Amino acid sequence: MPRDQALRQGAVAILAFNLLGREEAFSFLNTNHPGLGGQPLTIATLSVSGRASVEAEIRRVASERQPDVAVSG
């Protein structure tokens, strides 16, 4: 895989893991997403614009989730 594609793939995976958590990130990245027109990980890997679209969708999905209750000590 070319370096630029590997970097895009890694960046989108890190974002998904950080914002969605492990299980939801795996599911999101590897399942066909009708709104994006395919598998998000593949879309993000193939082009800069694909990466931007997938990152925007990850952020949208994350913002719709119920916020976790943080307990500070």
Backbone as JSON Lines, residues from 0, in Angstrom:
{"i":0,"aa":"M","n":[0.86,-1.17,0.0],"ca":[0.0,0.0,0.0],"c":[0.91,1.24,0.0]}
{"i":1,"aa":"P","n":[0.61,2.2,-0.86],"ca":[1.4,3.43,-0.88],"c":[1.33,4.18,0.46]}
{"i":2,"aa":"R","n":[2.4,4.88,0.76],"ca":[2.53,5.58,2.05],"c":[1.36,6.53,2.31]}
{"i":3,"aa":"D","n":[0.94,7.31,1.32],"ca":[-0.15,8.26,1.53],"c":[-1.45,7.56,1.9]}
{"i":4,"aa":"Q","n":[-1.7,6.41,1.29],"ca":[-2.91,5.65,1.63],"c":[-2.81,5.07,3.04]}
{"i":5,"aa":"A","n":[-1.65,4.57,3.39],"ca":[-1.45,4.01,4.73],"c":[-1.63,5.09,5.8]}
{"i":6,"aa":"L","n":[-1.15,6.28,5.53],"ca":[-1.3,7.38,6.49],"c":[-2.76,7.77,6.66]}
{"i":7,"aa":"R","n":[-3.5,7.82,5.55],"ca":[-4.94,8.14,5.65],"c":[-5.68,7.05,6.41]}
{"i":8,"aa":"Q","n":[-5.36,5.81,6.12],"ca":[-6.01,4.69,6.79],"c":[-5.74,4.74,8.29]}
{"i":9,"aa":"G","n":[-4.5,4.96,8.66],"ca":[-4.14,5.03,10.07],"c":[-4.82,6.18,10.79]}
{"i":10,"aa":"A","n":[-4.84,7.33,10.15],"ca":[-5.43,8.51,10.77],"c":[-6.92,8.34,11.03]}
{"i":11,"aa":"V","n":[-7.63,7.79,10.06],"ca":[-9.08,7.63,10.22],"c":[-9.37,6.54,11.26]}
{"i":12,"aa":"A","n":[-8.55,5.52,11.31],"ca":[-8.74,4.46,12.32],"c":[-8.51,5.02,13.72]}
{"i":13,"aa":"I","n":[-7.48,5.82,13.9],"ca":[-7.22,6.41,15.22],"c":[-8.37,7.31,15.64]}
{"i":14,"aa":"L","n":[-8.85,8.13,14.73],"ca":[-9.97,9.01,15.05],"c":[-11.2,8.19,15.47]}
{"i":15,"aa":"A","n":[-11.51,7.16,14.7],"ca":[-12.67,6.32,15.02],"c":[-12.51,5.66,16.38]}
{"i":16,"aa":"F","n":[-11.35,5.11,16.67],"ca":[-11.13,4.45,17.95],"c":[-11.26,5.45,19.09]}
{"i":17,"aa":"N","n":[-10.72,6.65,18.92],"ca":[-10.78,7.66,19.98],"c":[-12.18,8.17,20.22]}
{"i":18,"aa":"L","n":[-12.95,8.36,19.17],"ca":[-14.28,8.95,19.33],"c":[-15.4,7.94,19.51]}
{"i":19,"aa":"L","n":[-15.23,6.75,18.96],"ca":[-16.32,5.77,18.99],"c":[-16.06,4.59,19.92]}
{"i":20,"aa":"G","n":[-14.82,4.36,20.26],"ca":[-14.48,3.17,21.04],"c":[-14.18,2.01,20.11]}
{"i":21,"aa":"R","n":[-13.51,1.03,20.65],"ca":[-12.99,-0.09,19.86],"c":[-14.05,-0.82,19.04]}
{"i":22,"aa":"E","n":[-15.06,-1.33,19.69],"ca":[-16.06,-2.16,18.98],"c":[-16.83,-1.35,17.94]}
{"i":23,"aa":"E","n":[-17.29,-0.17,18.32],"ca":[-18.06,0.64,17.37],"c":[-17.18,1.11,16.22]}
{"i":24,"aa":"A","n":[-15.91,1.4,16.49],"ca":[-14.99,1.81,15.43],"c":[-14.79,0.69,14.42]}
{"i":25,"aa":"F","n":[-14.54,-0.53,14.9],"ca":[-14.4,-1.67,13.99],"c":[-15.64,-1.82,13.12]}
{"i":26,"aa":"S","n":[-16.79,-1.76,13.75],"ca":[-18.04,-1.93,13.01],"c":[-18.23,-0.81,11.99]}
{"i":27,"aa":"F","n":[-18.04,0.42,12.42],"ca":[-18.22,1.55,11.52],"c":[-17.28,1.49,10.32]}
{"i":28,"aa":"L","n":[-16.02,1.25,10.58],"ca":[-15.01,1.29,9.52],"c":[-15.13,0.16,8.52]}
{"i":29,"aa":"N","n":[-15.68,-0.97,8.93],"ca":[-15.66,-2.16,8.08],"c":[-17.02,-2.57,7.54]}
{"i":30,"aa":"T","n":[-18.05,-1.77,7.79],"ca":[-19.4,-2.08,7.33],"c":[-19.81,-1.08,6.26]}
{"i":31,"aa":"N","n":[-20.45,-1.55,5.21],"ca":[-20.93,-0.65,4.16],"c":[-21.78,0.46,4.77]}
{"i":32,"aa":"H","n":[-21.49,1.68,4.37],"ca":[-22.21,2.85,4.88],"c":[-22.88,3.52,3.69]}
{"i":33,"aa":"P","n":[-24.21,3.39,3.58],"ca":[-24.91,3.94,2.41],"c":[-24.69,5.44,2.2]}
{"i":34,"aa":"G","n":[-24.61,6.2,3.28],"ca":[-24.42,7.64,3.17],"c":[-23.06,8.02,2.58]}
{"i":35,"aa":"L","n":[-22.08,7.17,2.81],"ca":[-20.74,7.42,2.26],"c":[-20.52,6.71,0.93]}
{"i":36,"aa":"G","n":[-21.37,5.75,0.63],"ca":[-21.26,5.04,-0.63],"c":[-20.31,3.86,-0.62]}
{"i":37,"aa":"G","n":[-20.09,3.29,0.55],"ca":[-19.21,2.12,0.63],"c":[-18.66,1.92,2.02]}
{"i":38,"aa":"Q","n":[-17.61,1.15,2.09],"ca":[-16.95,0.83,3.36],"c":[-16.06,2.01,3.76]}
{"i":39,"aa":"P","n":[-16.32,2.64,4.91],"ca":[-15.58,3.84,5.3],"c":[-14.06,3.69,5.28]}
{"i":40,"aa":"L","n":[-13.52,2.58,5.73],"ca":[-12.07,2.44,5.74],"c":[-11.49,2.47,4.33]}
{"i":41,"aa":"T","n":[-12.17,1.84,3.4],"ca":[-11.73,1.85,2.01],"c":[-11.84,3.24,1.42]}
{"i":42,"aa":"I","n":[-12.95,3.9,1.66],"ca":[-13.17,5.25,1.13],"c":[-12.1,6.21,1.65]}
{"i":43,"aa":"A","n":[-11.82,6.16,2.94],"ca":[-10.83,7.04,3.55],"c":[-9.43,6.77,3.02]}
{"i":44,"aa":"T","n":[-9.14,5.52,2.74],"ca":[-7.81,5.15,2.28],"c":[-7.53,5.63,0.86]}
{"i":45,"aa":"L","n":[-8.54,5.64,0.02],"ca":[-8.33,5.9,-1.41],"c":[-8.08,7.36,-1.79]}
{"i":46,"aa":"S","n":[-8.57,8.32,-0.99],"ca":[-8.38,9.72,-1.4],"c":[-8.46,10.66,-0.2]}
{"i":47,"aa":"V","n":[-7.91,11.84,-0.4],"ca":[-7.96,12.88,0.63],"c":[-9.41,13.29,0.88]}
{"i":48,"aa":"S","n":[-10.18,13.45,-0.17],"ca":[-11.58,13.83,0.01],"c":[-12.38,12.72,0.68]}
{"i":49,"aa":"G","n":[-12.05,11.47,0.38],"ca":[-12.7,10.34,1.05],"c":[-12.4,10.34,2.53]}
{"i":50,"aa":"R","n":[-11.15,10.61,2.88],"ca":[-10.77,10.69,4.29],"c":[-11.57,11.78,4.99]}
{"i":51,"aa":"A","n":[-11.68,12.94,4.36],"ca":[-12.42,14.05,4.96],"c":[-13.88,13.69,5.18]}
{"i":52,"aa":"S","n":[-14.48,13.01,4.21],"ca":[-15.88,12.6,4.34],"c":[-16.08,11.61,5.48]}
{"i":53,"aa":"V","n":[-15.18,10.66,5.57],"ca":[-15.29,9.64,6.63],"c":[-15.05,10.28,7.99]}
{"i":54,"aa":"E","n":[-14.07,11.16,8.09],"ca":[-13.81,11.83,9.36],"c":[-15.01,12.65,9.81]}
{"i":55,"aa":"A","n":[-15.65,13.35,8.88],"ca":[-16.84,14.13,9.2],"c":[-17.96,13.23,9.71]}
{"i":56,"aa":"E","n":[-18.11,12.08,9.09],"ca":[-19.17,11.14,9.51],"c":[-18.85,10.55,10.88]}
{"i":57,"aa":"I","n":[-17.6,10.25,11.14],"ca":[-17.2,9.74,12.46],"c":[-17.56,10.79,13.53]}
{"i":58,"aa":"R","n":[-17.23,12.03,13.26],"ca":[-17.53,13.1,14.22],"c":[-19.03,13.26,14.42]}
{"i":59,"aa":"R","n":[-19.79,13.14,13.33],"ca":[-21.25,13.25,13.44],"c":[-21.82,12.13,14.28]}
{"i":60,"aa":"V","n":[-21.38,10.91,14.02],"ca":[-21.85,9.75,14.78],"c":[-21.48,9.91,16.25]}
{"i":61,"aa":"A","n":[-20.27,10.33,16.51],"ca":[-19.8,10.49,17.89],"c":[-20.61,11.56,18.62]}
{"i":62,"aa":"S","n":[-20.96,12.63,17.92],"ca":[-21.71,13.72,18.57],"c":[-23.14,13.31,18.9]}
{"i":63,"aa":"E","n":[-23.67,12.31,18.19],"ca":[-25.03,11.84,18.45],"c":[-25.1,10.85,19.61]}
{"i":64,"aa":"R","n":[-23.97,10.31,19.99],"ca":[-23.95,9.36,21.1],"c":[-24.24,10.08,22.4]}
{"i":65,"aa":"Q","n":[-24.8,9.36,23.33],"ca":[-25.01,9.92,24.65],"c":[-23.64,10.22,25.26]}
{"i":66,"aa":"P","n":[-23.47,11.41,25.83],"ca":[-22.18,11.69,26.46],"c":[-21.97,10.8,27.68]}
{"i":67,"aa":"D","n":[-20.74,10.33,27.82],"ca":[-20.41,9.53,28.99],"c":[-20.33,10.46,30.19]}
{"i":68,"aa":"V","n":[-20.77,9.96,31.31],"ca":[-20.72,10.75,32.53],"c":[-19.31,10.61,33.11]}
{"i":69,"aa":"A","n":[-18.64,11.74,33.19],"ca":[-17.28,11.73,33.73],"c":[-17.34,12.01,35.23]}
{"i":70,"aa":"V","n":[-16.62,11.22,35.96],"ca":[-16.55,11.4,37.4],"c":[-15.17,11.93,37.73]}
{"i":71,"aa":"S","n":[-15.13,13.14,38.28],"ca":[-13.82,13.69,38.65],"c":[-13.61,13.52,40.14]}
{"i":72,"aa":"G","n":[-12.36,13.32,40.51],"ca":[-12.06,13.04,41.91],"c":[-11.55,14.21,42.56]}
